[in-house]
Amino acid sequence: MSNLPKSLFIFVPIYKDLECFLRLKQEIDDVLDGHESTKSLNINYVLIDDTAGTDDELNAASFGNSVRVVTPPFNLGSQRALVYGIRIMRKYINFSDLVVTLDSDGEDIPSDLPKLLTPLLEDPENLRKITLACRTRRREYPIFKVAYFFYKILFVLLTGHLIQTGNYAAYRGYTARRTIRHPHFDLCYSSSLVSLDLDTHFIPSPRGKRYAGYSKMNFQKLSIHGIRMLMPFLEQISIRALGAFTASFGLSSIFATVILYFKFFTDKAIPGWATYTLLLLLILSILSASQFVLLFTMVSQSKGIALSDIENDIDEEID
């Protein structure tokens, strides 16, 4: 059976940004029409209305057969809305088809789409390959850039990964049919693509400028998004918590030995710095141990919930 793609599914979350989407669609159509490798593909847009059907402008819009609107029952946020849309549409996607996800506001540049699709088209037999847009430049305020710089440092320390990707990704229908049901995607879409053991390739792509309007993201939503991006890496974070506990407990044992030595084998007073250091290390040990237990419990529970329904997924694939 040939693995050459026949269709391209483009998933776009939208939250009261119809003007941006219409411009995005036009630019994508122009880009795809200008490349021989994508001219013959059947283009399907899946628009996920993250207002849960309350966007009157979108409800009144008339699209052709190439656009399908999927409406979640409530607001999910752009990343979880993408996951919802893909899971709803997965039964219509063949393993060999192409899938693209990107934001509607223009910050994911349509002209870079061929760069994401080319590695997939040049290797049609590899259904597991994924290409992610790696941000080489951002158009943000200085305060955001400083905060994001420290967040990336924290992310590397906690997970061992440098996160430079967003929703802009391309892969085969195989991933949409099989991998998207992984429980990590319930937490965060973009970092799940990095956290899983997939054949991932990074494509340099600067972040573009918003077409119109303004971003709906505020500090609270941004902070929640940052926490969610860490969630798929709970296993790695728990291992680092265990390492921190081992190191701090080992050091506290050394300082406890020093204190006992001064108390029972010398006439000298116990140094104050040794007592305070021991207390600090004991506190760190307790915090590290509690974090490890909590994170390990969360990981075990989430994987147990996912496995409880995996038989239904297998039955769907057989059918």
C-alpha positions as CSV (number, residue, x, y, z in Angstrom):
1,M,0.0,0.0,0.0
2,S,1.3,3.4,-1.0
3,N,2.0,5.9,1.8
4,L,1.8,8.9,-0.4
5,P,-0.7,11.4,1.1
6,K,-4.0,12.2,-0.6
7,S,-5.3,14.8,1.9
8,L,-4.0,17.5,4.1
9,F,-5.9,18.4,7.3
10,I,-5.2,21.8,8.8
11,F,-6.4,22.2,12.4
12,V,-6.8,25.8,13.6
13,P,-8.1,26.9,17.1
14,I,-10.0,30.1,17.0
15,Y,-11.3,32.4,19.7
16,K,-13.2,35.4,18.2
17,D,-10.5,35.8,15.5
18,L,-12.5,35.2,12.3
19,E,-10.8,38.1,10.4
20,C,-7.4,36.6,11.2
21,F,-8.5,33.1,10.1
22,L,-9.8,34.3,6.7
23,R,-6.5,35.9,6.0
24,L,-4.6,32.9,7.2
25,K,-6.6,30.6,5.0
26,Q,-6.0,32.7,2.0
27,E,-2.3,32.8,2.6
28,I,-2.1,29.1,3.1
29,D,-4.1,28.4,0.0
30,D,-1.7,30.6,-2.0
31,V,1.4,28.9,-0.5
32,L,0.1,25.4,-1.2
33,D,-1.0,26.3,-4.8
34,G,2.5,27.5,-5.5
35,H,4.2,24.2,-4.7
36,E,4.0,21.2,-7.0
37,S,4.2,18.7,-4.1
38,T,1.0,20.0,-2.5
39,K,-1.1,21.0,-5.5
40,S,-2.7,17.6,-5.8
41,L,-3.6,17.3,-2.1
42,N,-7.2,17.6,-0.9
43,I,-7.1,20.4,1.6
44,N,-9.4,20.2,4.6
45,Y,-9.6,23.0,7.2
46,V,-10.8,22.1,10.7
47,L,-11.7,25.2,12.7
48,I,-12.1,24.6,16.4
49,D,-14.3,27.3,17.9
50,D,-13.0,27.7,21.4
51,T,-15.8,30.1,22.4
52,A,-18.0,27.0,22.6
53,G,-20.4,28.3,20.0
54,T,-20.8,31.8,21.4
55,D,-19.0,33.7,18.6
56,D,-21.9,35.2,16.6
57,E,-19.6,36.4,13.9
58,L,-18.2,32.9,13.3
59,N,-21.7,31.4,13.5
60,A,-22.9,33.7,10.8
61,A,-19.9,33.0,8.5
62,S,-20.4,30.9,5.4
63,F,-17.5,28.6,4.5
64,G,-17.1,26.2,1.6
65,N,-16.8,22.5,1.8
66,S,-13.1,22.8,2.6
67,V,-13.8,24.2,6.1
68,R,-15.4,22.3,9.0
69,V,-16.2,23.9,12.3
70,V,-15.8,21.8,15.4
71,T,-17.3,23.2,18.6
72,P,-16.1,22.0,22.1
73,P,-18.7,22.1,24.8
74,F,-16.8,24.7,26.7
75,N,-13.6,26.9,26.5
76,L,-10.5,24.7,26.5
77,G,-7.7,27.0,25.5
78,S,-5.9,26.8,22.2
79,Q,-3.8,23.8,22.8
80,R,-6.4,21.6,24.4
81,A,-8.9,22.8,21.7
82,L,-6.5,21.4,19.1
83,V,-6.4,18.1,20.8
84,Y,-10.2,18.0,21.0
85,G,-10.5,18.8,17.3
86,I,-8.0,16.1,16.2
87,R,-9.6,13.5,18.4
88,I,-13.0,14.3,17.0
89,M,-11.8,14.2,13.4
90,R,-9.3,11.3,13.7
91,K,-11.6,8.7,12.3
92,Y,-11.7,10.6,9.0
93,I,-7.9,10.8,8.7
94,N,-5.9,8.0,7.0
95,F,-2.5,7.0,8.3
96,S,-0.8,8.4,5.2
97,D,-2.6,11.8,5.2
98,L,-0.8,15.0,6.3
99,V,-1.9,16.9,9.4
100,V,-0.9,20.5,10.3
101,T,-1.7,22.4,13.4
102,L,-1.2,26.2,13.8
103,D,-2.7,29.3,15.4
104,S,-5.2,31.5,13.6
105,D,-3.7,34.9,14.3
106,G,-0.8,34.9,11.8
107,E,2.0,34.4,14.3
108,D,2.6,31.0,12.8
109,I,3.8,32.1,9.3
110,P,2.0,30.3,6.4
111,S,5.0,30.7,4.1
112,D,7.0,28.3,6.4
113,L,4.5,25.6,5.9
114,P,6.3,24.0,2.9
115,K,9.4,23.7,5.1
116,L,7.5,21.7,7.6
117,L,5.8,19.5,5.0
118,T,8.9,18.8,2.9
119,P,10.6,16.3,5.3
120,L,7.3,14.3,5.5
121,L,6.8,14.3,1.7
122,E,10.4,13.3,1.0
123,D,10.1,10.3,3.4
124,P,6.6,8.9,2.7
125,E,7.4,5.5,4.3
126,N,8.1,7.0,7.7
127,L,4.7,7.5,9.2
128,R,6.2,8.5,12.6
129,K,8.1,11.6,11.5
130,I,7.0,14.9,13.0
131,T,8.2,18.4,12.2
132,L,8.0,21.2,14.7
133,A,8.5,24.9,14.1
134,C,11.4,26.0,16.2
135,R,11.2,29.7,17.2
136,T,14.2,31.6,16.1
137,R,12.8,35.1,16.8
138,R,9.8,36.4,18.8
139,R,7.9,39.7,18.5
140,E,7.3,40.4,22.2
141,Y,7.6,43.2,24.7
142,P,11.0,43.3,26.6
143,I,9.4,42.4,29.9
144,F,7.9,39.2,28.3
145,K,11.3,38.3,26.8
146,V,13.0,38.6,30.1
147,A,10.4,36.5,31.9
148,Y,10.4,34.0,29.1
149,F,14.2,33.7,29.3
150,F,14.1,32.8,33.0
151,Y,11.2,30.4,32.3
152,K,13.2,28.6,29.7
153,I,16.1,28.2,32.2
154,L,13.6,26.8,34.8
155,F,12.2,24.5,32.2
156,V,15.6,23.1,31.3
157,L,16.5,22.5,35.0
158,L,13.3,20.7,35.7
159,T,12.9,18.7,32.5
160,G,16.2,18.5,30.7
161,H,14.6,19.9,27.6
162,L,14.8,23.3,25.9
163,I,11.3,24.3,24.8
164,Q,11.2,26.5,21.7
165,T,8.0,25.2,20.0
166,G,4.4,26.1,20.0
167,N,1.3,24.8,18.1
168,Y,2.9,25.0,14.7
169,A,3.5,21.3,13.7
170,A,3.1,18.8,10.9
171,Y,2.9,15.0,10.9
172,R,1.2,12.1,9.3
173,G,-2.3,10.8,10.0
174,Y,-0.7,7.9,11.8
175,T,0.2,10.2,14.7
176,A,-3.2,11.8,14.7
177,R,-4.8,8.3,14.8
178,R,-2.6,6.6,17.3
179,T,-0.5,9.0,19.4
180,I,-3.0,11.8,20.0
181,R,-4.8,9.6,22.5
182,H,-1.8,9.7,24.8
183,P,-2.7,11.2,28.2
184,H,0.0,13.8,28.0
185,F,-2.1,15.6,25.4
186,D,-4.8,16.1,28.0
187,L,-2.4,18.4,29.7
188,C,-0.6,20.2,26.9
189,Y,-0.3,19.8,23.2
190,S,3.0,21.4,22.2
191,S,5.2,20.1,25.0
192,S,3.7,16.6,24.6
193,L,5.0,16.4,21.0
194,V,8.5,17.0,22.6
195,S,8.1,14.8,25.7
196,L,7.1,11.7,23.8
197,D,9.7,9.4,22.1
198,L,8.8,10.4,18.6
199,D,10.8,10.9,15.4
200,T,10.8,14.7,15.8
201,H,12.6,17.2,13.6
202,F,12.9,20.9,14.3
203,I,12.5,23.5,11.5
204,P,13.7,27.0,12.1
205,S,10.7,29.5,11.9
206,P,10.5,33.0,13.3
207,R,7.3,34.0,15.0
208,G,5.2,36.3,12.8
209,K,3.1,39.4,13.5
210,R,-0.5,39.1,14.4
211,Y,-2.8,39.9,11.5
212,A,-5.4,42.0,13.3
213,G,-6.9,42.6,16.8
214,Y,-5.1,41.7,20.0
215,S,-4.1,38.7,21.9
216,K,-6.6,37.3,24.4
217,M,-3.7,36.0,26.5
218,N,-3.2,37.7,29.9
219,F,-0.7,37.1,32.7
220,Q,-2.9,34.6,34.5
221,K,-3.6,32.6,31.3
222,L,0.1,32.7,30.4
223,S,1.1,31.5,33.8
224,I,-1.3,28.6,33.6
225,H,0.0,27.8,30.2
226,G,3.5,27.7,31.5
227,I,2.6,25.3,34.2
228,R,0.7,23.0,31.8
229,M,3.8,22.9,29.5
230,L,5.6,21.3,32.4
231,M,3.0,18.6,33.1
232,P,3.9,16.1,30.3
233,F,7.4,16.0,31.9
234,L,6.2,14.9,35.3
235,E,8.3,11.7,35.2
236,Q,11.5,13.7,34.5
237,I,10.7,16.2,37.1
238,S,9.9,13.5,39.7
239,I,13.3,11.8,39.0
240,R,15.0,15.2,39.5
241,A,13.1,15.6,42.8
242,L,14.3,12.2,43.9
243,G,17.9,13.2,43.0
244,A,17.5,16.5,45.0
245,F,16.3,14.4,47.9
246,T,19.2,12.0,47.7
247,A,21.7,14.8,47.5
248,S,20.2,17.0,50.3
249,F,19.7,13.9,52.6
250,G,23.3,12.8,51.9
251,L,24.7,16.3,52.8
252,S,22.5,16.5,55.8
253,S,23.9,13.2,57.1
254,I,27.4,14.6,56.7
255,F,26.6,17.7,58.6
256,A,24.8,15.7,61.3
257,T,28.0,13.6,61.7
258,V,30.0,16.8,62.0
259,I,27.7,18.1,64.7
260,L,27.7,14.8,66.6
261,Y,31.6,14.8,66.4
262,F,31.8,18.3,68.0
263,K,29.3,17.4,70.7
264,F,30.7,14.0,71.9
265,F,34.4,14.0,70.9
266,T,35.6,17.5,71.4
267,D,35.3,20.3,73.9
268,K,34.5,22.9,71.2
269,A,31.1,24.4,70.8
270,I,29.0,23.3,67.8
271,P,29.4,25.8,65.0
272,G,26.3,27.8,64.4
273,W,26.6,27.6,60.7
274,A,26.6,23.8,60.9
275,T,23.3,23.7,62.8
276,Y,21.6,26.1,60.4
277,T,23.0,24.3,57.4
278,L,21.7,20.9,58.7
279,L,18.3,22.4,59.4
280,L,18.1,23.8,55.9
281,L,19.2,20.5,54.3
282,L,16.6,18.6,56.3
283,I,13.9,21.0,55.1
284,L,15.1,20.5,51.5
285,S,15.1,16.8,52.0
286,I,11.5,16.8,53.2
287,L,10.3,19.0,50.4
288,S,12.1,17.0,47.8
289,A,10.8,13.7,49.1
290,S,7.2,15.0,49.3
291,Q,7.4,16.4,45.7
292,F,8.7,13.1,44.5
293,V,5.9,11.2,46.1
294,L,3.3,13.6,44.8
295,L,4.6,13.7,41.2
296,F,5.1,9.9,41.1
297,T,1.5,9.4,42.3
298,M,0.2,11.8,39.6
299,V,2.1,10.1,36.9
300,S,1.0,6.6,38.0
301,Q,-2.6,7.7,38.2
302,S,-2.7,9.4,34.8
303,K,-1.2,6.4,33.1
304,G,-3.6,4.1,34.9
305,I,-6.6,6.1,33.6
306,A,-5.2,6.1,30.1
307,L,-4.7,2.3,30.1
308,S,-8.2,1.7,31.3
309,D,-9.6,2.8,28.0
310,I,-6.9,1.6,25.6
311,E,-9.0,-1.5,24.6
312,N,-11.6,0.8,23.0
313,D,-8.9,2.5,21.0
314,I,-7.6,-0.9,19.7
315,D,-11.2,-1.9,18.8
316,E,-11.6,1.4,16.8
317,E,-8.4,0.7,14.8
318,I,-9.6,-2.8,14.0
319,D,-13.0,-1.6,12.9
